[in-house]
Amino acid sequence: MLDAGPTEQETLLEVNNIEVIYNHVILVLKGVSLNVPKGGITALLGGNGAGKTTTLKAISGLLASERGEVTKGTIEYRGRNVAHSDPADLVKNGVVQVMEGRHCFEHLTIEENLLTGAYTRSDGKGAIAADLEMVYNYFPRLKERRRSQAGYTSGGEQQMCAMGRALMSRPETILLDEPSMGLAPQLVEQIFEIVKSVNEGEGVTFLLAEQNTNVALRFAHYGYILESGRVVMDGPAAELRENPDVKEFYLGMSEEGRKSFRDVRSYRRRKRWLS
């Protein structure tokens, strides 16, 4: 699949210069703007604490549960401002977030977990059963473990379960938070291959937050890099992969060879990003 910029396709989601404050005092996002085109995979990249998860929760309406709020800017989905929408309404309108850390219902089986994703649907048991088989086609491991309690499955299986549960709601857009966290490299590759397959096979749009810049830029079409609550760089994934600063600070490569991100002083990074 070719890399596509956010202006080349219909824009589903548009975040315009938002600021987010927690507890009425802690400023976390400082003017974040991004576009998510229909049918694409857009990556939100950056280190821990950069503001990736907060951005996803601002979009999905989950900030209020953590005493956070969007205080400036707009978030538009299909042209409608959803910055203060109820999360359940967003799910009904096709926007679903897969939370960091998987968050399966531990005492339910894998299949019961998947079926909870269809709770808001009203199109009948036949359609839900068909989508359950669709999920099992993308995640054959879940079919093998469908009678197992989710709490006794592996981290990779729980990540697949969380993603499958989101698919059961028949979403147009999935907000996927840190899908690689805590997983072995082979499983990370498998998860991202499934994201690509779902994107191509079902036409689901993805906005994914990810610290693993290397793998994310191989599967995404477009990327945004956050530092300290600001977007410091964006562009087609193929261009970001070849950018010298991205190579040095996020992919561990420089003209002198491998370099640790920790070895670079923050003021130097920031000066180069913002120059």
C-alpha positions in Angstrom: 0.0 0.0 0.0 1.3 3.4 -0.9 1.9 6.2 1.6 -0.8 8.8 1.5 -0.8 12.2 3.1 -3.8 13.5 5.0 -4.8 15.9 2.3 -5.0 13.3 -0.5 -8.1 11.6 0.8 -11.4 12.4 2.5 -10.6 13.6 6.0 -12.6 11.7 8.7 -11.1 13.2 11.8 -9.6 16.7 12.2 -8.0 17.9 15.4 -7.5 21.6 15.4 -5.1 23.3 17.8 -6.3 21.6 21.0 -5.1 22.2 24.5 -5.8 19.7 27.2 -5.6 20.4 31.0 -5.8 17.9 33.8 -7.2 18.9 37.3 -7.7 22.5 36.0 -4.0 23.2 36.2 -1.7 20.8 34.4 -1.3 21.7 30.7 -0.6 18.4 28.8 -1.4 19.2 25.1 -0.2 22.6 23.8 -1.9 23.2 20.4 -2.0 19.8 18.8 -3.4 19.6 15.3 -3.7 16.5 13.0 -5.8 15.1 10.2 -6.8 11.4 9.8 -7.8 10.4 6.3 -10.5 7.9 5.6 -9.1 4.4 5.0 -5.6 5.2 6.2 -3.3 4.2 9.0 -2.0 7.3 10.8 0.7 7.0 13.5 1.0 9.2 16.5 4.6 8.8 17.6 6.8 9.9 20.5 8.3 8.9 23.8 6.6 8.2 27.1 4.8 11.3 28.3 4.8 13.0 24.9 0.9 13.3 24.9 -0.1 10.4 22.6 -2.5 8.8 24.9 -4.0 12.1 26.0 -4.6 12.9 22.3 -6.5 9.7 21.8 -8.6 10.1 24.9 -9.4 13.7 23.9 -10.8 12.3 20.6 -12.7 9.4 22.2 -14.2 11.4 25.0 -12.5 9.5 27.8 -10.7 12.5 29.4 -13.4 13.3 31.8 -12.9 10.0 33.7 -9.4 11.3 34.5 -10.3 14.9 35.3 -9.0 16.1 32.0 -10.7 18.4 29.5 -10.2 20.0 26.2 -10.0 23.7 26.9 -9.1 25.1 23.5 -9.5 24.0 19.9 -11.9 21.7 18.1 -12.1 18.0 17.3 -14.3 17.3 14.3 -15.4 13.9 13.1 -17.1 14.0 9.7 -17.4 17.7 10.1 -19.1 17.6 13.5 -17.4 18.9 16.6 -17.1 16.0 19.0 -14.7 17.5 21.5 -17.2 17.1 24.4 -19.2 14.2 23.1 -20.2 11.2 25.2 -17.9 8.2 24.5 -20.9 5.9 24.0 -22.3 8.2 21.3 -18.9 8.2 19.6 -18.9 4.4 19.6 -22.4 4.4 18.0 -21.0 6.8 15.4 -18.1 4.5 14.5 -15.2 5.7 16.7 -13.8 3.1 19.1 -10.7 3.3 21.3 -8.6 0.2 22.2 -7.0 1.2 25.5 -3.3 0.8 26.4 -2.9 -2.3 28.6 -5.6 -4.3 26.8 -8.3 -4.1 29.6 -10.1 -7.4 28.9 -12.8 -8.7 31.2 -10.6 -11.2 33.0 -13.4 -13.5 34.3 -15.2 -13.7 30.9 -14.1 -16.1 28.1 -12.4 -14.7 25.0 -15.7 -15.2 23.1 -17.8 -13.5 25.7 -15.3 -10.6 25.7 -15.7 -10.3 21.9 -19.5 -10.3 22.1 -19.4 -7.4 24.6 -18.1 -5.3 21.7 -21.5 -5.9 19.9 -23.5 -4.7 22.8 -24.7 -1.4 21.1 -25.6 -3.1 17.9 -29.2 -3.7 16.8 -28.7 -5.5 13.5 -29.6 -9.0 14.8 -27.9 -12.2 15.9 -27.1 -13.3 12.4 -25.0 -10.2 11.6 -23.2 -10.4 14.9 -22.4 -14.1 14.4 -21.0 -13.3 10.9 -18.8 -10.6 12.4 -17.6 -13.0 15.1 -16.4 -15.3 12.4 -14.8 -12.4 10.6 -12.9 -11.6 13.8 -11.8 -15.2 14.1 -10.5 -15.1 10.5 -8.2 -12.2 11.4 -7.3 -13.7 14.8 -7.3 -17.5 14.4 -5.5 -17.8 17.8 -8.7 -16.3 19.4 -10.8 -19.0 17.9 -8.5 -21.7 19.5 -8.8 -20.0 22.9 -12.4 -18.8 22.6 -13.6 -20.9 25.7 -10.6 -19.8 27.8 -11.0 -17.1 30.5 -9.3 -14.0 29.2 -7.4 -13.5 32.4 -5.5 -16.7 31.8 -4.4 -15.9 28.3 -1.1 -14.3 27.2 -0.5 -10.6 26.7 -0.6 -11.1 23.0 -3.9 -12.9 23.1 -5.4 -10.2 25.3 -4.2 -7.6 22.8 -5.9 -9.5 20.0 -9.0 -9.9 22.1 -9.2 -6.1 22.8 -8.8 -5.4 19.1 -11.3 -8.1 18.1 -13.8 -6.7 20.6 -13.4 -3.2 19.0 -14.1 -4.8 15.6 -17.3 -6.3 16.8 -18.8 -2.8 17.2 -18.4 -2.4 13.4 -16.3 0.7 13.7 -15.3 3.1 11.0 -12.3 4.3 13.0 -10.2 2.6 15.6 -8.0 4.6 18.0 -5.3 2.1 19.0 -3.1 2.9 22.0 0.3 1.4 22.3 -0.5 -2.0 20.7 3.2 -3.2 21.0 3.5 -2.5 24.7 4.8 -5.5 26.7 4.9 -7.8 23.7 7.8 -9.8 22.2 9.0 -8.5 18.8 7.5 -11.4 16.9 4.1 -10.7 18.4 4.4 -7.0 17.7 5.0 -7.8 14.0 2.0 -10.1 14.0 -0.3 -7.5 15.6 0.7 -4.8 13.0 0.2 -7.3 10.2 -3.3 -7.8 11.4 -3.9 -4.0 11.6 -2.8 -3.8 8.0 -5.0 -6.7 7.0 -8.1 -5.2 8.8 -7.3 -1.8 7.2 -7.1 -3.2 3.7 -9.8 -5.9 4.1 -12.5 -4.0 6.1 -11.6 -0.4 5.2 -11.2 0.5 8.9 -9.3 3.7 9.5 -6.6 3.6 12.2 -5.1 6.3 14.4 -2.5 4.5 16.5 -0.3 5.8 19.3 3.0 4.0 19.4 6.5 4.3 21.0 7.9 1.7 18.7 8.6 4.2 15.9 10.4 1.7 13.7 7.6 -0.8 13.3 4.9 1.9 13.2 6.5 3.8 10.3 6.7 0.5 8.3 3.0 0.0 8.5 1.5 3.5 8.7 0.9 5.8 5.8 1.4 9.0 7.6 2.9 10.0 10.9 3.0 12.7 13.5 5.7 13.0 16.1 4.9 14.5 19.5 7.2 15.9 22.1 6.1 17.5 25.4 2.5 17.9 24.1 3.3 19.5 20.8 3.5 18.1 17.2 7.2 18.7 16.2 7.2 16.9 12.9 4.8 15.2 10.5 4.8 13.7 7.0 4.3 10.6 4.9 5.7 7.5 6.8 8.2 6.8 4.0 9.7 10.3 4.3 9.8 10.2 8.1 11.7 6.9 7.9 14.4 8.6 5.9 14.5 11.8 7.9 18.0 12.2 9.6 16.5 13.5 12.9 14.0 10.7 13.0 16.7 8.2 12.3 18.9 9.6 15.0 16.5 10.2 17.8 13.8 7.6 17.2 15.3 4.8 15.1 18.6 4.8 16.9 20.7 5.6 13.7 22.9 8.5 12.7 25.6 9.1 10.3 28.0 7.9 12.9 26.0 4.7 13.5 23.6 3.7 16.2 22.9 6.3 18.9 20.7 6.1 22.0 17.9 8.6 22.3 19.0 9.0 25.9 22.4 10.2 24.9 21.0 13.3 23.2 20.3 16.3 25.4 16.7 17.4 25.3 17.5 21.1 24.4 19.5 19.9 21.4 16.6 17.7 20.2 14.1 20.4 20.7 16.2 23.0 18.9 16.5 20.8 15.9 12.8 19.8 15.8 11.6 23.4 16.1 14.2 25.1 13.9 
